[in-house]
Amino acid sequence: MELIDKLEILGDAAKYDASCSSSGSSRKGSTGSAALPGICHSWAADGRCISLLKVLMDNRCLYNCAYCKNSRSSDTKRAGFEPQEVYEITMNFYKRNYIEGLFLSSGVFRSPDYTMEKMIKAVELLRNNGFGGYIHFKAIPGASKELIERAGFLSDRMSVNVELPTNDSLMLLAPEKSKQNIFLPMGQIAASITSNKNNFLDKDKFAPAGQSTQMIVGATQDSDYQILRLSQYMYKYYELKRVYYSAYVPVNQNKLLPVIDKPPLLREHRLYQADWLLRFYGFDASEILDERFPMLDNSLDPKCVWALRHREFFPVEINKADLLVLLRVPGIGNISARRIISARRMGPLSFEDLKKIGVVMKRAKYFITCSGKYMNGIFLSTPQIYNSLVTYEKPLFLPLGMQTTMFERENMENAKKIITGVY
Ligand code: SF4
């Protein structure tokens, strides 16, 4: 098989990994084009957009995960690279400035150790021949500790995909995998990152851009609460840099899988917003969701929903509240909260000042006071605030042609659901 044919197959096979989401797109203004097969954009640890060659080493797999296009019984074209081929393509693209790095994953061909050996050989060839680009290495669950260790010292970032948030889901859709095979390497990676992070030379650093993982959303009955709780656990105990949420895309016919007409992208988006609250806003998963409210609301972002359910927390006095309190206000982000604290040292802030600082007043105005006063005397009931907030976000979800009055009536119903939790 020609190299370009392999690249087509193995670049396409890698596209369902969510940590690079723009495979095949041709985007202006970024660091490289993603129009060639296998090239995608991703984000480095410092937030920079980078172009990566994103491929599988092999898409033949011993396992039969029901949701996966590369599973043993899936009817798909198969191919496998040799380490030398991955090295040549990557170096070639790198020297022409098509890419700034490599994202390497694989199906489990022959055995986890056999697959990892081949992947490691490819990245060793790159590093030993002067490749200074970014490498994201997907560890193969079940591979030996020694191989994980070798891979970490060659890579910038490592990841092991959790895929499904509960053991029951794993048993249902991926019974050949085990929780232990996923969390053992994740723990090993976390420990090696910590113990090597102060090493002086780059070659002595273990995955300096940290580790990440991915969970599929909507392939099973798992709730958003279960997903978020697991994310929080992993951020705390495995020092994850990122959890990626990937809306389930039906690629296989299997009676164990749900029948859906489109991937749950809005749910994926809400999970990213909730994840942000965990990482940067001091929220705990149990404050965002619980057994009574196990799913994120489609119509409003999780911070607004939290605020509506906790009216007793508001209003927040802008000229007195500390950082963590300001961060709880819808419409006030991390940057604007810090700006408020710095600016009010010069004197009390007004609503006009907040606008200049970058506070989104269409959201914040219901929840704040400046020097004891609400903006224009606003004091509304929870359903009224809900209605206004949803109207502000309306383009996100208003079905085409829905009458405004109908829309408002529906909002009122949703507001009641948000407050009472009865769905
Ligand atoms: S182990 Fe990975 S590549 Fe193999 S079937 Fe499962 S998800 Fe797909």
Boltz pocket constraint, residues with backbone or C-beta under 6 A from the ligand:
constraints:
  - pocket:
      binder: B
      contacts: [[A, 61], [A, 62], [A, 63], [A, 64], [A, 65], [A, 68], [A, 69], [A, 70], [A, 71], [A, 72], [A, 106], [A, 107], [A, 108], [A, 174]]
      max_distance: 6.0
